[in-house]
Amino acid sequence: MTNAMRTSAGTVTVERYQGVRADGRFRRLWNANAPGYLFLLPWLIGFFGLTLGPALISLYLSFTDFDMLRAPGWVGAANYVRIATADPKFASAMSVTLTYVVLSVPFKLTFALLVALALNRGLRGLPIYRAIFYLPSLLGGSVAIAVLWRQLFASDGLVNAALSHFGIVGPSWISHPSYSIYTLVALSVWQFGSPMIIFLAGLRQIPQDMYEAASLDGASKLRQFYKITLPLLTPVIFFNAVVQTIDAFKAFTPAFIISGGTGGPINSTLFYTLYLYQEAFGNFRMGYASALAWILVVIIAIFTTFSFLTSRYWVHYDD
Amino acid sequence: MTASVTAARPPSDITKRSLPASIIIHALLIAASLLMLYPLLWMVSASVRPENEIFSSTSLIPSAVDFSSYVRGWTGLDITFGRFFWNSLVISLLVVAGNVIACSLTAFAFARLRFAGRNFWFAIMLGTLMIPYHVTLIPQYVLFLDLGWVNTILPLVVPKFLASDAFFIFLMVQFFRGIPRELDEAAMMDGCSAWRIYWKIMLPLSLPVLATAAIFSFIWTWDDFFGPLIYLNDMNTYTIQLGLRTFVDSTSASDWGGLFAMSTLTLVPVFFFFLFFQRLLIEGIATTGMKR
């Protein structure tokens, strides 16, 4: 406020004149800022009451043995120590989740990019193809799709029926601990539609004259792809990779439905969020589950920071 | 901003490509499309198949069409699926209202009003986009339990009226910023209040983005499983997703026909939204990279 008065000579006199009366100054401040804050009021209430407040409480609870029945008792870092050293279910949930992330994200993005490239050629019927490929992504979060998937990969399900046409006897994908995770990966890859649409949007931003110039110079299609398309698309690839990875860390519904809420067989589909849910709402170990939640935050934060740090070596920003 | 993404690129290379090449591409894309749709079509076909035929065939065409699975499924639990549909509809519509109202108010403040601390709060708002909901889950649950809101729709709906979906705020801020400044500056000169500018100028010009937010809100809420799983324990309050999951558990392997019939029904509203508002949905994804 005072700085503003000094910098603009014109307003100084006005400010001083009105500043004589304290309530005049207050009124000016009020008039300048009240509409903004009034419009922001619902969000501010939500931010303090539903985000910041709960986040701080959750951090506190992660150092307690809170179980919903008794008041939370301080246990220091005991929850974190147990997670790190003496919880085989945590280790297995983490490894299942990492496997899922590492397998599903690259496959999903590769399919998304390949299909986007195929569609981005001024094809007839583009809107229809685009819609068909996007539909599974849109339906994907629902229980019905998880139910369907469970049937597809059942031992007498469609996948095995299709395999039997080729004389292959498929395993019982869902109930075999070595295979169950792959059915969930397949489900995630099937839903490549939304990154595909973002790739399509990105491809359209690439100026056509770059390709024309490259063609005139005699560059092959493949070379144009590596030298023009791929570098110019790196910001979009980066964005898709970060969003999809964070999403994969948070996957819940398919694992819950397909395993009947257990994460079985033998914890092979015990996703991190499913384990967190079991601890919080199955065993009412709310303090412990809070610690699990914070570890998830830290992992996502580390991953995101790492992505941004490495991105400057491979993401090409056009300035 | 939305226009730039969907503007058709001049199809300069269509003429250059040979006929066989485009036939091959179309053939590949059609094959891929069939593979994508096959599970969904199979489910719909299984829902009208005679029960004994469901697993014997990978074909999509049933030998006879029989809607009895729908009747069995609809009444398969103590409470009919009509109740679950109604509950889901009420929650979804309220969430749509909450998101559209609260997020547009917030976005208007961030995009068009000047006030001290605006950039600070905007940065905070963007920061909340990155926080996974698991962090606030347990304290929120305890809060809503203490308020006596568990087994009501309030925990699922009230937060939306407090603009808890930062994603839509971000989407609307982007859109509002694209509307010419002269419009509200002129209105401001004429003595229009911020509220009138919001209501009379900004909202009418922003129908596309409001519709996008509304449609995504509806579909995501309709499909949401986790929220209802935590807050709704009384079967009378169940949403369609919980109802379907209960049906899965109660019938296990005995009534596949009913299961697929009810699964198909739960997807119908989403499918119709998709059919009618495809363009808005695709623009929404393309411009902001909304998840899913």
Interface residues (C-beta under 8 A of the other chain):
Chain A: A32 N33 P35 G36 Y37 F39 L40 P42 W43 L44 I45 G46 F47 G49 L50 T51 G53 P54 A55 I57 S58 L61 M68 V115 A118 L119 R121 G122 L123 R124 G125 P127 Y129 R130 A131 I132 F133 Y134 L135 P136 S137 L138 L139 G140 G141 S142 V143 A144 I145 V147 L148 W149 Q151 L152 D156 G157 L158 A161 A162 H165 W190 Q191 S194 I197 I198 L200 A201 R204 Q208 Y211 E212 F239 N240 V243 I246 D247 F249 K250 F252 T253 F256 I257 G260 T273 L276 Y277 A280 F281 M286 A289 S290 L292 A293 W294 L296 V297 I300 T304
Chain B: V5 A7 R9 P10 P11 S12 D13 I14 R17 S22 I25 H26 L28 L29 A32 S33 M36 L37 P39 L40 W42 M43 F55 T58 A102 L105 T106 F108 A109 F110 L113 R114 F115 A116 R118 W121 I124 M125 T128 M130 I131 P132 H134 V135 T136 L137 I138 P139 Q140 Y141 V142 L143 P159 F161 L162 A163 S164 I169 S193 A194 W195 Y198 I219 W220 W222 D223 D224 F225 F226 L229 I230 Q241 L244 R245 V248 D249 W256 L259 F260 M262 S263 T264 T266 L267 V270 F271 F274 Q278 L281 I282 I285 A286 T287 G289 M290 K291 R292
